[in-house]
Amino acid sequence: MWLREQFLSLITECHILTTTQRDLEHRLQPLTRELTAVYKFAPNTSPKAYKQAKTDLDRGHFTFSDEEIDTLLPSHLRNKKPAEMS
């Protein structure tokens, strides 16, 4: 998220036209290096893997039920109070 915000800031500066092109290029270089590093370690997502993940999520896999969420929350935030959960 931090990297995205830095790129948005840089784009904004490009539109304001108060920063020199050289200064913009100097800001862009480290952001590009950092983005390259992020992509290097990010898993590759193929269309097939994306489709499988979407299918699994649509079927409720890898998600929590309301009861499971309740057990993770402090009692005052739960949908069901502890007495109701037994």
C-alpha positions in Angstrom: 0.0 0.0 0.0 2.9 2.4 0.8 4.4 1.9 -2.6 1.0 2.6 -4.3 0.7 5.8 -2.4 4.2 6.9 -3.4 3.3 6.3 -7.1 0.1 8.3 -6.7 2.1 11.1 -5.1 4.6 11.1 -8.0 1.7 11.2 -10.5 0.2 14.1 -8.7 3.5 16.0 -8.8 3.7 15.3 -12.6 0.4 17.0 -13.1 1.2 20.0 -10.8 4.2 20.8 -13.0 6.2 22.4 -10.1 8.8 19.7 -9.9 11.5 19.4 -12.5 11.6 16.4 -14.8 15.0 15.4 -13.4 13.6 15.4 -9.8 10.7 13.3 -10.9 13.0 10.8 -12.6 15.1 10.6 -9.4 11.9 9.8 -7.4 10.8 7.3 -9.9 14.0 5.2 -10.0 13.9 3.9 -6.4 10.1 3.3 -6.6 10.6 1.2 -9.8 13.4 -0.8 -8.1 11.2 -1.5 -5.1 8.2 -2.5 -7.3 10.5 -4.8 -9.2 11.5 -6.5 -5.9 7.9 -6.8 -4.8 7.0 -8.5 -8.1 10.0 -10.8 -7.9 8.8 -12.3 -4.7 5.1 -12.3 -5.4 3.5 -15.6 -6.5 2.7 -15.8 -10.2 -1.0 -16.0 -10.7 -2.1 -17.7 -13.9 -5.6 -17.4 -15.3 -6.2 -21.1 -14.3 -5.1 -20.4 -10.7 -7.3 -17.3 -10.5 -10.3 -19.2 -11.8 -9.7 -22.0 -9.2 -9.4 -19.5 -6.4 -12.6 -17.7 -7.4 -14.5 -21.0 -7.6 -13.2 -22.1 -4.2 -14.2 -18.7 -2.6 -17.6 -18.8 -4.3 -18.2 -22.2 -2.7 -17.2 -21.0 0.7 -13.8 -22.5 0.9 -11.1 -20.5 2.7 -13.8 -18.4 4.4 -15.0 -18.3 8.0 -18.6 -19.1 9.1 -20.3 -16.6 11.4 -19.7 -19.0 14.3 -16.0 -19.2 13.6 -15.7 -15.5 13.4 -17.6 -15.1 16.7 -15.0 -17.4 18.4 -12.2 -15.1 17.3 -13.8 -11.9 18.5 -14.0 -10.5 22.1 -17.4 -11.3 23.6 -18.7 -7.8 23.4 -18.3 -7.8 19.6 -19.8 -11.2 18.9 -23.2 -11.8 17.2 -24.0 -14.5 19.7 -23.1 -14.1 23.4 -21.1 -16.9 25.0 -24.2 -18.4 26.7 -25.9 -18.7 23.3 -23.0 -20.4 21.6 -23.2 -23.7 23.5 
